[in-house]
Amino acid sequence: MPAEQTRRTTRRTPVLAAVALLAIAACWGSTFFMIKDLQERVSAVDFLAVRFAIATVALFVIFPRAVRALSADARRRAVVLGGLYAGGQIMQTIGLAHTAASVSGFITGMYVVCTPLLAAVLLRSRIGALTWFAVALAMAGIGLLTLRPGGLDFGYGETLTLVAAVVYALHIVGLGAWSTPTEAMGMSIVQLAVITVICTIGAVPNGIGLPTTGVDWLRVFYMALFAGALAMAGQTWAQAHLSPTRSAIIMSMEPVFAAFFAVLAGGESITSRLLIGGGMVLSAMLIVELMPRRKIEAEVTHIAV
């Protein structure tokens, strides 16, 4: 009986991990229009410093022994991962101030295409024709999302967001290779702490500006506790049970949720450009999900420093 229960638990864990990542994608998607609105009153690095400081303290208070239980290698890897995530967050948040929330959401979703590409580069694996087709389709979708009369409007905000997507892909590959179920919480706290330090260093020279209204503080706490602390812990745990590429595919629902919330609560309009361009990006993501990549996933999961 115990053996049967163990087998059931083993089969159930990847499903729970996938559900967790889907919930995280929905949570992240709900923050795009909030961040865009908040940046009219608080700068990007100030907001991120406050958000991740709250997230770090919250997890550390609940799990004070998790960091001490980490091995030296796990701490070092968590620092690297935290640095990557901080860079992605800063570029994405600044970029969001210069582009529409829905467009930012879809461009950020390019990490799902970048993940297998970066895995192939890191492993020096051959990139198949289907992968290149998916990349071309996704880039065409982004072009349609950003193209305006008079030329391609791929400006400062869109460029920063695309670079952030590549950095997020590196974080996903690294997290899938290095996270373990037993060290997930400790690695999450270290990552959040590193993000807090980096963002605070960037914010201190001009003084850290704080939200001034109750509504803004509620949004900050929501993004700190749910889209920050719980999301980081959930992603780190889930990627200990799923391959990097599969994780990226599940999280590709983030831009879909971002567009949904931007229209529902952010005041943006549904346009044919958004529907067609977004559909092309999502189609590219599905192609990457369906193509054969077992070898890549197995090797990426065992990347070592």
Disulfide bonds with the S-S distance in Angstrom:
none
